[in-house]
Amino acid sequence: MSELEMAASNVKKAFKIALVNQDMSQQELAKLLNTTPAQVSRALAGNTTPKDIAIQKAAAKILQIQI
């Protein structure tokens, strides 16, 4: 596994744990972020497009985690 793949995997795990801890679904997070559940899913999977990174940062702030 490459370094980038490992980083994406760590991001994905961090968001999954945070969502469980906050008792929140990706659909609920999408509503808070004013975006689609599909876009949130791609972003939380560790995609690295500028839009995905912006969603990751906003989601991390809502979920009170550091990525």
Sine and cosine of phi, psi and omega as CSV:
sin_phi,cos_phi,sin_psi,cos_psi,sin_omega,cos_omega
0.00,0.00,0.75,-0.66,-0.02,-1.00
-0.97,0.25,0.22,-0.98,0.00,-1.00
-0.89,0.46,-0.64,0.77,0.02,-1.00
-0.91,0.41,-0.66,0.76,0.04,-1.00
-0.90,0.43,-0.62,0.78,0.03,-1.00
-0.91,0.41,-0.66,0.75,0.02,-1.00
-0.89,0.45,-0.69,0.73,0.03,-1.00
-0.89,0.46,-0.65,0.76,0.02,-1.00
-0.90,0.44,-0.65,0.76,0.02,-1.00
-0.91,0.41,-0.63,0.78,0.04,-1.00
-0.89,0.46,-0.72,0.69,-0.01,-1.00
-0.86,0.51,-0.72,0.70,0.00,-1.00
-0.90,0.44,-0.68,0.74,-0.02,-1.00
-0.88,0.48,-0.68,0.73,0.01,-1.00
-0.93,0.36,-0.64,0.77,0.03,-1.00
-0.87,0.50,-0.72,0.69,0.01,-1.00
-0.89,0.46,-0.70,0.71,-0.02,-1.00
-0.90,0.44,-0.66,0.75,0.03,-1.00
-0.89,0.45,-0.67,0.74,0.04,-1.00
-0.90,0.44,-0.70,0.71,-0.01,-1.00
-0.89,0.45,-0.55,0.84,0.00,-1.00
-1.00,0.02,-0.03,1.00,-0.06,-1.00
0.79,0.61,0.78,0.63,-0.07,-1.00
-0.78,-0.62,0.60,-0.80,0.06,-1.00
-1.00,-0.08,0.27,-0.96,0.06,-1.00
-0.90,0.43,-0.52,0.85,0.04,-1.00
-0.91,0.42,-0.67,0.74,0.03,-1.00
-0.91,0.42,-0.65,0.76,0.03,-1.00
-0.89,0.45,-0.65,0.76,0.03,-1.00
-0.86,0.51,-0.66,0.75,0.03,-1.00
-0.89,0.46,-0.68,0.73,0.01,-1.00
-0.90,0.43,-0.52,0.86,-0.02,-1.00
-1.00,-0.01,-0.05,1.00,-0.01,-1.00
0.84,0.55,0.74,0.67,0.04,-1.00
-0.60,-0.80,-0.02,-1.00,-0.05,-1.00
-1.00,0.04,0.45,-0.89,0.08,-1.00
-0.86,0.51,-0.56,0.83,0.01,-1.00
-0.90,0.43,-0.66,0.75,0.01,-1.00
-0.92,0.40,-0.63,0.77,0.05,-1.00
-0.90,0.45,-0.68,0.73,0.01,-1.00
-0.85,0.52,-0.73,0.69,0.02,-1.00
-0.89,0.46,-0.69,0.73,-0.02,-1.00
-0.91,0.42,-0.70,0.71,-0.04,-1.00
-0.95,0.30,-0.27,0.96,0.07,-1.00
-0.98,0.22,-0.14,0.99,0.06,-1.00
0.98,-0.21,0.23,0.97,0.06,-1.00
-0.87,0.50,0.44,-0.90,-0.14,-0.99
-0.86,-0.51,0.40,0.92,0.10,-0.99
-0.95,0.31,0.38,-0.92,0.00,-1.00
-0.82,0.57,-0.65,0.76,0.01,-1.00
-0.91,0.41,-0.67,0.74,0.02,-1.00
-0.90,0.44,-0.65,0.76,0.02,-1.00
-0.90,0.43,-0.64,0.77,0.04,-1.00
-0.89,0.45,-0.66,0.75,0.03,-1.00
-0.92,0.40,-0.66,0.75,0.04,-1.00
-0.86,0.51,-0.70,0.71,-0.01,-1.00
-0.90,0.44,-0.70,0.71,0.01,-1.00
-0.91,0.41,-0.66,0.76,0.01,-1.00
-0.91,0.42,-0.66,0.75,0.02,-1.00
-0.87,0.49,-0.63,0.78,0.02,-1.00
-0.91,0.42,-0.70,0.71,0.02,-1.00
-0.89,0.45,-0.68,0.73,-0.06,-1.00
-1.00,0.09,-0.06,1.00,0.04,-1.00
0.85,0.52,0.77,0.64,0.08,-1.00
-0.77,-0.64,0.28,-0.96,0.12,-0.99
-0.95,-0.33,0.67,-0.74,0.02,-1.00
-0.86,-0.51,0.00,0.00,0.00,0.00
